[in-house]
């Protein structure tokens, strides 16, 4: 019987040791861990893949809505609408495998981001303090939400907030751009002359959900926070501002 408390204590100790910037330094030698808004490093966990293990995309191709034959009507896309520009659709079947798209719309650098665990789809302006940032996937999670990083300063960013939480840019908030999740059918009905992102050239099983059964799980993956109030299921869908997100946020 004494073995159980001992094993539990060892697991806690191991978890705390892994949640330590000194342990991450070999992978993140250029990240300033002294500058941060994170109060407890235990909040930050590995999601499994290493840094860039989930490859972000850069400058994808696009084609006209009328030339798209692979998407079904109910498939979700991230719609980006910018004044004076042709609306664009970024299919979730691609974002689920890549999570970030570094793109440009009429020369304006943007980051289209999607966290499969939270269903949080947000688009940001990549310009910060006179420089253009390029974002990648860190492989880390905080409150089940992905942590992005920028390649210029190696700062870490909370995707659901668009705010830097670790590194030289800590406290900086990215500008949100008008975007939302909707079905491919809704997008094509509203924007028959719109554009849709082409399938990436990576060897991925696009269209298959690698997180199958996650939505029906009793507890979100690697989530250690409070459960939603009012009897809401942990991974049920709610509407928050202009985008859809899961209740565990």
Number of C-alpha atoms within 10 A of each C-alpha: 5 6 8 9 10 11 11 11 12 12 12 13 12 11 13 15 14 17 18 15 16 12 11 13 13 9 10 16 12 15 19 19 22 10 15 17 13 14 7 10 14 16 17 20 21 17 17 11 12 13 17 14 13 18 16 21 20 16 12 15 12 16 13 14 19 12 9 14 7 8 15 12 12 11 15 21 26 26 26 20 16 14 7 7 11 15 20 25 28 24 23 24 18 24 22 22 22 24 22 28 24 22 20 15 14 10 7 11 17 23 26 25 29 26 24 23 23 23 21 22 26 27 25 20 20 22 16 13 8 6 9 15 20 22 26 28 25 25 19 21 23 20 21 23 25 28 29 30 28 20 13 12 15 22 26 28 27 20 26 20 14 21 19 24 23 23 22 19 21 19 16 14 16 19 14 15 16 14 21 20 23 18 20 24 16 15 23 17 11 11 15 13 14 21 23 25 19 16 16 14 7 12 6 12 11 16 16 12 14 12 10 9 8 15 17 12 12 10 15 21 13 17 18 14 12 10 17 15 9 6 7 13 18 21 23 14 16 13 10 11 8 12 17 18 23 21 20 24 19
